[in-house]
Every structure is written in structure tokens, then in C-alpha cells.
Amino acid sequence: MAQNKKADKKTDLKKEEEKKTSEKKSDTSAKSDKKSSDKKPTEKKPSAFSKLAKYFKECKSEIKKIVWPTPKATFKNMGIVLVVLLVTGLIIYGLDTGFVALLGLIMDIGSNG
């Protein structure tokens, strides 16, 4: 299953690279065509709806690239987080208790003097 995902990602990357190279070739050919003609071609700006449609298509393709963790990995990571929280809480509790005791000693010494 993982190999299929890797193979799919590789083919997707190859397709994107081919698309980029073909766009570069078309850009260079379009530039040479523009140089040869003295007239400025009127380029239409894409409408807001076409920009929005393009945006959502790109979002959809990016969402397809997400690799979600398995439930087993999620529970493992949750356990690690809980253990780290517990250890950190115990360290903070110990420091707080120690500092309160130390402050109590300092206050006792100060009031006796």
C-alpha cells in the first residue's frame, strides 16, 4: 500500500515536471512570436470566477497530497505527549514546592533577626 502511494507520488511529480517544461517551452515560443510581430496582442485578463475555480482546483490537488497518520501512530504520539506533560508537570511541581520551602526558610530567618 505504501509502495503504491510512493509510486503515485513519483508519477505525480513526473507529470508536474513535464507540465512545467512544456509551459517553459510554450513561454519561450510565445516570446519569440511576440518579438517577431510588432503589434501588441491584446491579452484578456482571467475573470474572477476562473481565478476562483483555479484556486479551488489547486486546493483540491494539495489536499490529495496530504498523508494522514494511521490511528496506531496517532495513539502512540498521544501517549508520548501525555508522558512528556506528566514529567514536565512533576518537574514544575517539585521546583514550586522547593522554592516555597526555601522562601519559608528565608522569611523565618528574617523574622527571627
FENNOR-V582091 format. One record per residue. N is the residue number from 1. NEAR is the number of other C-alpha atoms within 8 Angstrom. Layout:
<<N,NEAR> <N,NEAR>>
This chain:
<<1,4> <2,5> <3,6> <4,7> <5,8> <6,8> <7,8> <8,8> <9,8> <10,8> <11,8> <12,8> <13,8> <14,8> <15,8> <16,8> <17,8> <18,8> <19,8> <20,8> <21,8> <22,8> <23,8> <24,8> <25,8> <26,8> <27,8> <28,8> <29,8> <30,8> <31,8> <32,8> <33,8> <34,9> <35,7> <36,6> <37,7> <38,6> <39,4> <40,6> <41,4> <42,4> <43,4> <44,4> <45,4> <46,6> <47,6> <48,6> <49,6> <50,8> <51,9> <52,8> <53,8> <54,8> <55,8> <56,8> <57,8> <58,8> <59,8> <60,8> <61,8> <62,8> <63,7> <64,6> <65,6> <66,6> <67,4> <68,4> <69,6> <70,6> <71,6> <72,6> <73,8> <74,9> <75,8> <76,8> <77,8> <78,8> <79,8> <80,8> <81,8> <82,8> <83,8> <84,8> <85,8> <86,8> <87,8> <88,8> <89,8> <90,8> <91,8> <92,8> <93,8> <94,8> <95,8> <96,8> <97,8> <98,8> <99,8> <100,8> <101,8> <102,8> <103,8> <104,8> <105,8> <106,8> <107,8> <108,8> <109,8> <110,7> <111,6> <112,5> <113,4>>
